[in-house]
């Protein structure tokens, strides 16, 4: 990467980090409050009446899923809102007319969204430790999956922002696609309790594979092999990254 491109990447990344830290009451605090309620209601109140799942308590079982759910939603939301805001204010045009390559702009927004996702994930992990205890079984798996998943969904948010024409369009995919897939991705239950047909259907949900691999890293239990989870998320990353580059080169959503 050329020196000028590196400076441009640092500038975009610094802007993104400054943006979500400056409005932390909108970007970091809501996730902390929401997940605290999840742990109180589902973990303590309802979870105390649910038998152990795969040898761990219910609150321990849902903790990795809640952490990953936070990472996914925040990485997506940060990139989608920030890049669409740049489109709406026409500040993105300054980047387009500069000598900065498109991939540098993409990397800046992607890494900014990924950092917010990981930071909120760390916050929720600390909150989880206030309600239960667990020893991370495979730290490398946890870190690698958190980083890869945050980048994948940051890229998804970038594509969302490219196609969005108004602010309402930014929330359609998270509301009607991302949220249902997350809740049906084994965050709150083991798919072994489902009928065979629904088990097979759940295996087609990429978020289940991500959550299951992340749970394996934290608790040592999983519904799929870790290699399968990493193969899927790496493939998604490459596909979405290439798609983003193609869309940028075409000027999709950037030229009226």
C-alpha positions in Angstrom: 0.0 0.0 0.0 1.4 3.4 -1.0 2.2 6.0 1.6 -0.7 8.3 0.5 -3.1 5.4 0.6 -2.0 4.5 4.1 -2.5 8.1 5.2 -6.0 8.1 3.6 -6.8 4.8 5.4 -5.7 6.1 8.7 -7.7 9.3 8.2 -11.0 7.4 7.5 -10.4 4.9 10.3 -9.6 7.7 12.8 -12.8 9.6 11.7 -14.9 6.4 12.1 -13.5 5.7 15.6 -13.9 9.3 16.7 -17.5 9.3 15.4 -18.7 6.3 17.3 -16.8 7.2 20.5 -18.1 10.8 20.4 -21.7 9.5 20.4 -21.1 6.6 22.7 -24.5 7.0 24.3 -26.0 6.0 20.9 -23.4 3.5 19.7 -22.1 1.7 22.8 -24.5 2.3 25.7 -27.7 0.8 24.1 -26.0 -2.6 23.5 -24.8 -2.7 27.1 -28.3 -1.9 28.4 -30.0 -4.3 26.1 -27.7 -7.2 26.8 -27.9 -6.5 30.6 -31.7 -7.0 30.3 -31.2 -10.2 28.3 -29.0 -11.6 31.0 -31.4 -10.6 33.8 -34.6 -11.8 32.1 -33.5 -14.7 30.0 -30.4 -15.7 31.9 -31.4 -15.3 35.6 -35.2 -15.4 35.7 -36.1 -17.7 32.8 -32.8 -19.5 32.6 -32.9 -20.6 36.3 -35.9 -22.8 35.4 -34.2 -24.4 32.3 -32.0 -27.5 32.7 -28.3 -27.5 31.7 -27.6 -27.6 28.0 -24.6 -29.7 26.9 -23.3 -29.6 30.5 -23.4 -25.9 31.1 -26.1 -23.6 32.6 -28.5 -21.8 30.4 -27.0 -18.4 31.1 -23.6 -19.7 30.2 -24.9 -21.3 27.0 -26.5 -18.0 25.7 -23.6 -15.8 26.7 -21.5 -16.4 23.6 -24.5 -16.0 21.3 -25.4 -12.7 22.9 -21.8 -11.5 22.5 -21.7 -12.5 18.9 -25.2 -11.0 18.3 -23.8 -7.7 19.6 -20.8 -7.8 17.4 -22.8 -8.6 14.3 -25.5 -5.9 14.8 -23.0 -3.1 15.7 -20.5 -3.8 12.9 -23.4 -3.7 10.4 -25.1 -0.7 11.9 -21.9 1.4 12.2 -20.8 1.0 8.5 -24.3 1.3 7.1 -25.2 4.5 9.0 -21.8 6.1 8.6 -21.4 5.5 4.9 -25.0 6.4 4.1 -24.5 9.6 6.2 -21.4 10.4 4.0 -23.6 9.9 0.9 -26.4 12.0 2.3 -24.1 14.9 3.1 -22.2 14.5 -0.2 -18.9 14.2 1.7 -18.3 10.9 0.0 -17.8 12.9 -3.3 -14.6 14.4 -1.9 -13.2 10.9 -1.5 -14.4 9.8 -4.9 -12.7 12.7 -6.7 -9.4 12.2 -4.8 -6.7 9.9 -5.9 -7.6 7.5 -3.1 -8.3 3.9 -4.4 -11.8 2.5 -3.8 -10.4 -0.4 -1.8 -8.8 2.1 0.7 -12.2 3.7 1.3 -13.8 0.3 1.7 -11.1 -0.8 4.2 -11.5 2.3 6.3 -15.2 1.9 6.7 -15.0 -1.8 7.2 -12.3 -1.6 9.9 -14.2 1.2 11.6 -17.4 -1.0 11.8 -15.4 -4.0 12.8 -13.8 -2.1 15.7 -17.1 -0.9 17.0 -18.4 -4.5 16.8 -15.5 -5.9 18.7 -15.5 -3.1 21.3 -19.2 -3.7 22.1 -18.5 -7.4 22.1 -15.9 -6.9 24.8 -18.3 -4.7 26.8 -21.0 -7.4 26.7 -18.4 -10.1 27.6 -17.6 -8.1 30.8 -21.3 -7.7 31.5 -21.7 -11.5 31.1 -19.0 -12.1 33.7 -21.1 -10.1 36.2 -23.9 -12.7 35.9 -22.0 -15.9 35.3 -18.5 -17.3 35.0 -16.8 -19.2 32.2 -13.3 -20.0 31.2 -12.5 -19.4 27.5 -11.5 -22.7 26.1 -10.0 -21.7 22.8 -8.9 -18.0 22.8 -7.6 -18.0 19.3 -10.9 -19.3 17.9 -12.8 -16.6 19.9 -10.6 -13.8 18.7 -10.4 -15.0 15.1 -14.1 -15.5 14.7 -14.9 -12.2 16.4 -12.6 -10.3 14.0 -13.8 -12.2 10.8 -17.5 -12.0 11.7 -17.3 -8.2 12.5 -15.6 -7.6 9.1 -18.1 -9.7 7.2 -21.1 -7.8 8.7 -19.3 -4.5 8.3 -19.1 -5.3 4.6 -22.7 -6.2 4.6 -23.5 -2.8 6.1 -21.4 -1.1 3.5 -23.4 -2.8 0.7 -26.6 -1.9 2.5 -25.6 1.8 2.5 -24.6 1.7 -1.2 -28.1 0.6 -2.3 -29.9 2.7 0.3 -31.7 5.8 -1.2 -33.1 7.1 2.1 -32.5 6.7 5.8 -35.4 4.2 6.1 -33.6 1.9 3.6 -30.7 1.5 6.1 -32.9 -0.3 8.6 -34.8 -2.6 6.3 -32.2 -5.4 6.0 -31.3 -5.4 9.7 -34.9 -5.5 10.7 -36.3 -8.0 8.3 -33.3 -10.2 7.5 -30.5 -9.8 10.0 -32.6 -9.9 13.2 -34.7 -13.0 12.3 -31.5 -14.9 11.1 -29.8 -13.9 14.4 -32.7 -15.0 16.6 -33.1 -18.2 14.7 -29.3 -18.8 14.7 -29.2 -20.8 17.9 -28.4 -17.9 20.3 -31.1 -18.9 22.8 -31.5 -22.6 22.2 -29.7 -25.8 21.0 -30.9 -27.0 17.6 -30.7 -30.5 18.9 -34.1 -29.8 20.5 -35.6 -29.1 17.1 -37.2 -31.6 14.7 -34.9 -33.0 12.0 -36.3 -30.7 9.3 -35.7 -27.6 11.3 -32.2 -28.7 12.3 -31.2 -29.0 8.6 -32.8 -25.7 7.8 -30.9 -24.0 10.7 -27.6 -25.4 9.4 -28.2 -23.3 6.2 -28.3 -20.2 8.4 -24.8 -18.6 8.2 -25.3 -16.9 11.6 -25.8 -20.2 13.3 -22.5 -21.4 12.0 -20.8 -18.3 13.2 -22.5 -18.4 16.7 -21.8 -22.1 17.0 -18.1 -21.7 16.2 -17.8 -18.8 18.6 -19.5 -20.8 21.3 -17.0 -23.6 20.7 -14.2 -21.1 21.3 -15.7 -19.9 24.6 -17.3 -23.0 26.0 -15.8 -25.9 24.1 -19.2 -27.0 22.8 -20.5 -26.7 19.2 -23.0 -28.0 16.8 -20.6 -27.9 13.9 -16.9 -28.3 13.4 -14.8 -25.1 13.9 -13.1 -25.6 10.5 -16.6 -25.5 8.8 -17.4 -22.3 10.6 -14.1 -20.6 9.6 -14.5 -21.9 6.0 -17.9 -20.3 5.8 -17.1 -17.0 7.3 -13.9 -16.7 5.3 -15.8 -17.4 2.1 -18.4 -14.8 3.0 -15.7 -12.3 3.7 -14.0 -12.8 0.3 -17.3 -12.8 -1.6 -18.6 -9.6 0.1 -15.2 -7.8 -0.2 -15.0 -8.5 -4.0 -18.7 -7.5 -4.4 -18.0 -4.2 -2.6 -15.1 -3.5 -4.9 -17.2 -4.2 -8.0 -20.0 -2.0 -6.8 -17.5 0.8 -6.0 -15.9 0.5 -9.4 -19.3 0.7 -11.1 -20.4 3.7 -8.9 -23.5 1.8 -7.7 -25.4 4.1 -5.4 -22.8 6.8 -5.7 -23.9 8.3 -9.1 -27.3 9.8 -9.7 
